[in-house]
């Protein structure tokens, strides 16, 4: 079973044991509840974490600094806008905007840390002047403490929580700067060392469960690059992008509870440059008889449009689900997201497809692997899809790139072991015969 990539999973949810090649086209088959979707999600979030590690660290850093940024924004609104010097107001606004944007764009976190500290220094200076003015007003009017100063002071205390008890604003700002430096330093350390704990946190978030697989290992060229017992995550050479499709109905659903839907929608909108491709032409001219584009409307809302060959134009959300399924592949192709370093994970690719289009979809999968080198992990329980992948691959001369697995029920009826079948799909069809037996049992 030597391969570029291999994944081993022991005792996680319905999966008792799985040792699976991820190279070429990998298809796992089995009944509902056998853990196919669990493996799909594990693979997706593994490679998402590996390939987007720096971005994930920056997202967490950004979240950890949200209170500091909110304070700077409040200070901008409450204090800076009251300054007579327009240049001070414009410079502050520009620096706030730069903090929001450049954290994700820059690869040098220490430089970003310096920007935050520089702006906090300016806030401290303005804060001192503003406090002095407010104190003078209070002295002349003999009023109680300024409500605005009281609020700003309370916000600083809330931001620092238990780390700050002094009433001295100078000490407070020193603590704010220390907080910012410490969090940037921790983020830089994570980017440098890539601790596995980041992936574990992602697993616990996605599966809403603190229980982890007993064993989860990823081998590349037979060397372990990922293990829950390993301190650090290695970078994969074979895969630099993972894409997960579990339903064509995710199109245009924004801010969903399914992170993979949001990720896929973002990819469909992200054009890496026009990419003429014969497989996209096959989808357009031979299968769905039309083309899909993202229309940035001037007077109407932006939307995906399906332009049929007869000139009719439809909102993609209004067309048949099967057309949506092919449209996703077409858009990924046209936007340049599919290549030899892509792992495309498709959970039940046959879902919502007419039997004829199941075969066409399988053909596109085979051609994507043959011509572009795209790697696939497919989870299916459809006999037509299994057969089509097997025999179209053979006809196209890439059967050596294909591996089949069958989820077999363990002695414990709720857990499954994944059996390696190589190219032999007969055991899969024997498992499908259960349906025929049920028809005989319940029918006439």
C-alpha positions, 0 to 999 in steps of 0.5 A: 500500500505504498503511496504518496499519502496515507491516512490511519484512523483508529477508534473515532466515532463510527470508524474503528479502523481505517488505513486509507491511501490518498493518491489518485482517486480513492473511493470508500463505500458503505452504508449510512452511519459507517463514518464516511463523512467523519473521514471526509471532514477529518481529511478536509480540516487536516489539510485546511489546517496544514495549508492555511496554518499561518492564516489560522494563527492570524485569525486567532491573533486578530480575535484575541486583539478584538478588545484592543482594536475596539478601544482604539475605534471608540477612542477614534470616535470619542476623542480623535474626531474632536481634535482641531488638527485635521491631519491628526484625525486623518492619520489616526483613521488611516492607521486604524484601517491599516491595522485591520487590513495588514495583519492578514496581508503581512508575513512579518508579525513583528512589523505589525506588532510595531504598528500597533504599539506605535498607534497605542503610543499616540493614543496615550499622548492624546489620552493624556491631553484629553484627560488634562482638558477634561480635568480643567473643565471639571475644576472650573465647573466644580462638577463630578468626574467626566462621564466620558473619561470614566467610561474610557477608564472602565474600558481600559480596565475591562480590556486588561481584566485582572492584569490591571488594578492601578488608577495610573493611566500611564501604567495602564497603557504600558500594560496594554502594550505588553498585552499586544506584544505578548500576543504577537510574540505567541502568534509568531511562535506558533507560526515558527513551530506549528504546534499540533495543538492548533489542529486538535483545537480545530477538531474539537470545534468542528466535531463539537467533542473533546474526544479525539481519535485514539490514533490519527496519523498521516504518512507522506512517502511513508514518513509520518507528517501528522500525528496527534502524538507528534508535537508539530505539524509538518507541511505536506508536499503532495497537497496544498489545497483541500476542497470539500463538497458535501452538497450542491445546495451550499451555493450562495449560502453565506455565514452558515453553520458549516465552515466548509460551505463558507470556504467553498463559496469563497473559492467559487468567487475567487478567480485566480485568472481565466483558465481555459480547459477542455474539461470545463468545455465538456461540462458546458457543451456536452452535459449541462448545455450552458455556462456558469458565471458570477454576475456582479450586478450594478442595479441588482444583487450579485449572483451566479448566473446559468446561461443556457446555450439557447440564450436563456439566463437563470439565477443558478439557485433556480436551476436543477440541483444536478446542474448546480453539482456540475456548475461547482466543478465548472467554476472551480476549473474556470477559476484555476483552483484544481491542479495536481496539488488539490485534494477534492473531497466529495461526499456522496457525489451521486446525490441529486443526480439522474442515473445518466448524469452519475456516469457523466460526473464519474467521467469528469472525476476521472478526466480531472485526475488524468489530465490535471492530476487532481486527487480525490477522496469520494464517499459513496453508496451508489452502485452506478458511481462505483462502477463508473469510476472503476470502468471509466478509469480502466478505459482512460488508462488510469486504473492504477491511480484508483483504490476502493475501500468498503466499510464493514460492520464490526462485531460491535454493530455501531462501528466499522472497519475499512477494508482495502479492496484495491481495484476489486469492487465485487465486495461493494456490490455484495454489500449493495445486495442487501437492498435487493434482499430487503425488496424480496423481504418486504415485496410480493 
